[in-house]
């Protein structure tokens, strides 16, 4: 069973619907016992980093995620991925979960002024390092992004990028902690393949 963490932020039921399409049982929950029993955890997220980090703490989900970090696969999606990092400079300086070394910074400071913020739309996924969640993806696969901030981290954690004037980190991995800046649940067949691959991690 996959636990989709409900802390008041994210495309929860769109994500659940995507898992249903590939016959993956899931539950949308903020029940600590349910999350601890799950085989896999997904941390979704849209909106502002500061608000999301506060809501995680208010629901005691930050501790649950950290406690499970060495026990089972965890996938952060979009803002959920950004929360996995040390800190974010989105309208201040805000502490993340610290499960992947790095910072979240404004995209507008790095790209050409002519490009729109937020970065929104389909971009080609360019794999840079092997990762279990990318095992079914192909060279010409495209995924869907909606974000104004992006992660900066060491090359060893980066598993794919997408070009938006610069190479924006598209996915990361640190042990059994995974993240996608794009939305798999909005990325058609490619997104479903990524969710399927994530849910297969740890299967015998």
N, C-alpha and C positions, 0 to 999 in steps of 0.2 A: 504494500500500500504506500502511495506517495502522499505526503502531507504538504499541502499548499498553505503557507503561513498567512493567516488573516490577521493583519494588524491595522486594517482600515485604509490600506494603500495598495493599488495595483489592479490589474485586469484579472481578477481572481477566477471568475466564472468563464471567461474567454479561454483562460489557460486550462481549466478543468474540461471544457468542451473539446479542446485540442487533444488532451490525454484520452478522452472518451473515444475519439476517432481512431486512435491506435490501440484501443482496448487495454489501456493502463488504468487500473483502479486508483482513484484518488479521493482525498477528502480536503475540503477547505475548512481550516480550523485554527483556533488559537488555544486549544486545549493542550496543556503541556504533556499529559499522559499520552494523548493520541500522537503527538509529534515524536515523543520518545519511542513509541512503538513502531513508527514508520520505517520502511526500508530506505526511503529516499526523502529528502526535504527540498522544496522549492521556495525560494524567497523572491516574490515578485516585487514590483514597485514602480510607481510613477509619481511625479511631483517634486517637491523640494526635499533636499537631503536632510536639512535640520529638522523639519517636521517628521519625516519618516524615522529618523534616528530616535527622536523623542517618543514617538508612538511605539516603536520596538521596545524601548525601555519601559514605557508605561504598562505594556502588556507582558513584560518580563520575557519577551521573545529573544532579546539580545543574549541573555544568559542561556536560554535553550539552544540557540544556534551554536554558541561557543562550546557548550557542554557536549554537543553532538559532532563537533568539527572533526574529531579523530575517529568517529565511530561509523559514519555512513556518508554516502555522497550527498553533497549540498550544492544546489544550483541557484545562483542569484541572477535575476533577469532585469536588465535596464538599470533603474535606480537600485534594485536589489543587488546587482553586481557592484555598483559603486559603494554601497554600504559595507561590502566585504573588505574594503581598503582601510588604511590607517586613518585618513582624514579627508575632508572635502573643504575646498575654498569657495563653496557656493554661498555667496552673501555672508561671509565671515570665515571662521575656522572651526570646523565641527569634527568631532571624533567619530570614526567609524568602528567597525567590529575588529579590525586589525588581523584579519585572517589571511590577507594578502598584502605584502609590503607595497606601499605606493600612495599616491595622492590623486584626488579628483579636482580638475582645474577647468576654467572656462575655455570652451572651444573657440570663442570669438577672438581671443588673444593670439591664437596660433594660425588662423586661416586668413585668406584673402578677404578684404572688406566687402567684395562683391558677392560673396557667398552668403546664403541665408542662414540665420540662426532662429529656431533650432534646425539642426541637421535632420531633415525629415525625408524619408523615401527609401527606395531600394538601392542597395549597393552590392557590388560583387564581393564575395567572401574570399579572402586570400589567406590560405593556411600557412603559418610560419613555423609551427612546431606540431608534432603529433599530439593528439588528444583523443581519448575514448569518445567524447561527445561528437567528434567530427568524423567518425569512422565511415559514415554513410554519405558524407557530402562529396560533391564533385567540383571540378575545376571551375565550371561556369555557373555555380549556384549563387543566387542573390538572396539577401535577407533584408528585413525592414527595420529601419532606425527611426527613432524620435528622441533627440536629446540635445541639450545645450552645453553640457559639461562632459568631460571624458577623462578616463583614467590614464595616469602615467606610472609605469612600473618597470621593473627590470625585464630584459628580453626573455629570460628563462621562464617567466610566468605567462608570456604572451603566446597564444596558440593560433590566433588569426587576427587580421587587420582588414580595414576597408578604407579606400582612398576618398578623402573629402578635402582636397588640396594637400593635406598631410595624411599620413597613415594613422588612422584612428584605431585604437584597440577595439576589436570586435569580440574577442573571447579570451579568457584567461583560465589558468589552472594552477593550483598549488596543492599537491597531493590529491585528496578527494574533495577539494573545494573548487567549484567551477563557476564561471560567470560568463554571461553574454550581454554585451551592450545593446544588441538588437533584440527584437521581440520574436522568439521562435513561434509563439502562438499567432503571430501576424505574418509569418514568413512562408506561408503555403507549404508545399511538399517538403522543401528543404528544412523548414522549421520543425515539421513533424518528425523528420528523420533524426534531427538533433535531439528532440525530446525522447524519442524511442531509444537512441543510443545512450542517453543519460540514464534512463530507467533500466537499462540492461547492465549497467556497471554493478559488479558484485554478484551477478547471477552465476550459479554453478553450471 
